Amino acid sequence: MNYLLENKTVIIISLLVILAILYFFWYKGVFIKKVIGEVEIVLGENTYQVEVAKTPQEQVNGLSNRELLEEGKGMLFIFDRAKIQSFWMKDMNFSIDIVWLNDNKVIGFTENLLPATTTIPTIYQSNSLSDMVLELNAGVVKKDNIRVGDILKLN
């Protein structure tokens, strides 16, 4: 009888661990990487349509060489692991705000970044570990009252 109880306990714990791992990967946005086109997100009390930068090449290109970013739109970069993230404004044609996120929570932002005017663009970095970055039009962080601690959710 004790043996059966121990086996059930091991099975239940194993299933809970598997469910926790699956939830973690879903929550971290791993499955978002398969999205083609745009996805709707909610950040704080605001909703945005964002393009997901999935591949390393898409992440390097970002919003470079585009004429504009429509109102209510953005680009979401999802990385495999949290680290100090570095971004630049190379080949940008408009100004942006960068929202630094970790574990789906805003950890900081860098606002009103101007397009690079030199051949060696300025590098902007997160102040702490970040696993996602959201680029929005310049002024949106202030206009939409985005705050440190706001949670990013998929709609």
BATOR-812208 format. One record per residue (C-alpha): x, y, z; residue in one letter; residue number from 1. Coordinates in steps of 0.2 Angstrom, whole numbers. Layout:
+-------+-------+-------+---+-----+
!    c1 !    c2 !    c3 ! r !   k !
+-------+-------+-------+---+-----+
!     X !     Y !     Z ! A ! NUM !
...
+-------+-------+-------+---+-----+
***
This chain:
+-------+-------+-------+---+-----+
!    c1 !    c2 !    c3 ! r !   k !
+-------+-------+-------+---+-----+
!     0 !     0 !     0 ! M !   1 !
!    14 !    12 !     4 ! N !   2 !
!    22 !     8 !   -12 ! Y !   3 !
!     6 !    13 !   -22 ! L !   4 !
!     5 !    29 !   -12 ! L !   5 !
!    23 !    34 !   -16 ! E !   6 !
!    21 !    30 !   -34 ! N !   7 !
!     5 !    41 !   -35 ! K !   8 !
!    15 !    55 !   -27 ! T !   9 !
!    29 !    54 !   -39 ! V !  10 !
!    17 !    54 !   -54 ! I !  11 !
!     8 !    69 !   -47 ! I !  12 !
!    24 !    78 !   -43 ! I !  13 !
!    31 !    74 !   -61 ! S !  14 !
!    15 !    80 !   -69 ! L !  15 !
!    15 !    96 !   -59 ! L !  16 !
!    33 !    99 !   -64 ! V !  17 !
!    29 !    96 !   -83 ! I !  18 !
!    14 !   108 !   -82 ! L !  19 !
!    25 !   121 !   -73 ! A !  20 !
!    38 !   120 !   -87 ! I !  21 !
!    25 !   121 !  -101 ! L !  22 !
!    17 !   136 !   -93 ! Y !  23 !
!    34 !   144 !   -90 ! F !  24 !
!    38 !   142 !  -109 ! F !  25 !
!    21 !   149 !  -114 ! W !  26 !
!    22 !   163 !  -102 ! Y !  27 !
!    39 !   168 !  -108 ! K !  28 !
!    33 !   170 !  -125 ! G !  29 !
!    42 !   155 !  -133 ! V !  30 !
!    27 !   151 !  -143 ! F !  31 !
!    25 !   169 !  -149 ! I !  32 !
!    40 !   166 !  -160 ! K !  33 !
!    30 !   155 !  -171 ! K !  34 !
!    18 !   170 !  -174 ! V !  35 !
!    18 !   177 !  -192 ! I !  36 !
!    14 !   195 !  -194 ! G !  37 !
!     7 !   204 !  -179 ! E !  38 !
!     1 !   200 !  -161 ! V !  39 !
!   -10 !   211 !  -150 ! E !  40 !
!    -2 !   214 !  -133 ! I !  41 !
!    -8 !   224 !  -117 ! V !  42 !
!     4 !   234 !  -107 ! L !  43 !
!    -3 !   242 !   -92 ! G !  44 !
!   -19 !   249 !   -98 ! E !  45 !
!   -14 !   251 !  -116 ! N !  46 !
!   -16 !   239 !  -131 ! T !  47 !
!    -4 !   238 !  -146 ! Y !  48 !
!    -2 !   228 !  -162 ! Q !  49 !
!    16 !   222 !  -162 ! V !  50 !
!    27 !   214 !  -175 ! E !  51 !
!    37 !   200 !  -166 ! V !  52 !
!    55 !   200 !  -171 ! A !  53 !
!    58 !   181 !  -171 ! K !  54 !
!    75 !   177 !  -180 ! T !  55 !
!    92 !   185 !  -176 ! P !  56 !
!    91 !   194 !  -193 ! Q !  57 !
!    74 !   201 !  -189 ! E !  58 !
!    81 !   207 !  -172 ! Q !  59 !
!    96 !   215 !  -180 ! V !  60 !
!    85 !   224 !  -193 ! N !  61 !
!    72 !   229 !  -181 ! G !  62 !
!    63 !   245 !  -187 ! L !  63 !
!    78 !   250 !  -198 ! S !  64 !
!    75 !   257 !  -215 ! N !  65 !
!    56 !   259 !  -212 ! R !  66 !
!    48 !   276 !  -216 ! E !  67 !
!    37 !   276 !  -201 ! L !  68 !
!    28 !   266 !  -187 ! L !  69 !
!    10 !   268 !  -187 ! E !  70 !
!     1 !   274 !  -171 ! E !  71 !
!    -3 !   260 !  -159 ! G !  72 !
!    10 !   249 !  -167 ! K !  73 !
!    27 !   243 !  -161 ! G !  74 !
!    40 !   229 !  -162 ! M !  75 !
!    42 !   216 !  -149 ! L !  76 !
!    59 !   207 !  -147 ! F !  77 !
!    59 !   191 !  -138 ! I !  78 !
!    76 !   183 !  -132 ! F !  79 !
!    80 !   166 !  -127 ! D !  80 !
!    87 !   172 !  -110 ! R !  81 !
!    88 !   187 !  -100 ! A !  82 !
!   104 !   198 !  -101 ! K !  83 !
!   109 !   216 !  -103 ! I !  84 !
!   101 !   220 !  -120 ! Q !  85 !
!   110 !   232 !  -132 ! S !  86 !
!   101 !   242 !  -146 ! F !  87 !
!   105 !   256 !  -158 ! W !  88 !
!    97 !   268 !  -170 ! M !  89 !
!   107 !   263 !  -186 ! K !  90 !
!    97 !   266 !  -202 ! D !  91 !
!    82 !   272 !  -192 ! M !  92 !
!    70 !   286 !  -200 ! N !  93 !
!    60 !   290 !  -185 ! F !  94 !
!    62 !   292 !  -166 ! S !  95 !
!    57 !   278 !  -154 ! I !  96 !
!    55 !   274 !  -136 ! D !  97 !
!    62 !   258 !  -130 ! I !  98 !
!    53 !   248 !  -116 ! V !  99 !
!    64 !   235 !  -107 ! W ! 100 !
!    55 !   220 !  -100 ! L ! 101 !
!    60 !   205 !   -90 ! N ! 102 !
!    48 !   191 !   -85 ! D ! 103 !
!    34 !   201 !   -94 ! N ! 104 !
!    36 !   216 !   -82 ! K ! 105 !
!    43 !   233 !   -87 ! V ! 106 !
!    60 !   236 !   -79 ! I ! 107 !
!    64 !   252 !   -87 ! G ! 108 !
!    63 !   263 !  -103 ! F ! 109 !
!    74 !   274 !  -114 ! T ! 110 !
!    64 !   288 !  -122 ! E ! 111 !
!    64 !   299 !  -137 ! N ! 112 !
!    79 !   290 !  -146 ! L ! 113 !
!    84 !   300 !  -162 ! L ! 114 !
!    89 !   291 !  -178 ! P ! 115 !
!   108 !   289 !  -179 ! A ! 116 !
!   117 !   304 !  -188 ! T ! 117 !
!   135 !   296 !  -187 ! T ! 118 !
!   143 !   281 !  -195 ! T ! 119 !
!   145 !   274 !  -177 ! I ! 120 !
!   128 !   274 !  -169 ! P ! 121 !
!   126 !   276 !  -150 ! T ! 122 !
!   122 !   260 !  -141 ! I ! 123 !
!   108 !   260 !  -129 ! Y ! 124 !
!   107 !   246 !  -115 ! Q ! 125 !
!    95 !   240 !  -102 ! S ! 126 !
!   100 !   244 !   -85 ! N ! 127 !
!    97 !   226 !   -79 ! S ! 128 !
!    93 !   209 !   -86 ! L ! 129 !
!    80 !   209 !  -100 ! S ! 130 !
!    72 !   195 !  -110 ! D ! 131 !
!    60 !   206 !  -120 ! M ! 132 !
!    61 !   223 !  -128 ! V ! 133 !
!    47 !   233 !  -135 ! L ! 134 !
!    50 !   247 !  -147 ! E ! 135 !
!    36 !   261 !  -149 ! L ! 136 !
!    35 !   278 !  -157 ! N ! 137 !
!    44 !   292 !  -147 ! A ! 138 !
!    33 !   299 !  -134 ! G ! 139 !
!    22 !   284 !  -131 ! V ! 140 !
!    29 !   279 !  -115 ! V ! 141 !
!    25 !   296 !  -108 ! K ! 142 !
!     8 !   298 !  -117 ! K ! 143 !
!     2 !   281 !  -112 ! D ! 144 !
!     9 !   282 !   -94 ! N ! 145 !
!    19 !   266 !   -96 ! I ! 146 !
!    27 !   263 !   -79 ! R ! 147 !
!    40 !   252 !   -72 ! V ! 148 !
!    31 !   236 !   -65 ! G ! 149 !
!    18 !   236 !   -79 ! D ! 150 !
!    14 !   219 !   -85 ! I ! 151 !
!    14 !   214 !  -103 ! L ! 152 !
!     0 !   202 !  -108 ! K ! 153 !
!    -5 !   194 !  -124 ! L ! 154 !
!   -23 !   198 !  -129 ! N ! 155 !
+-------+-------+-------+---+-----+
***
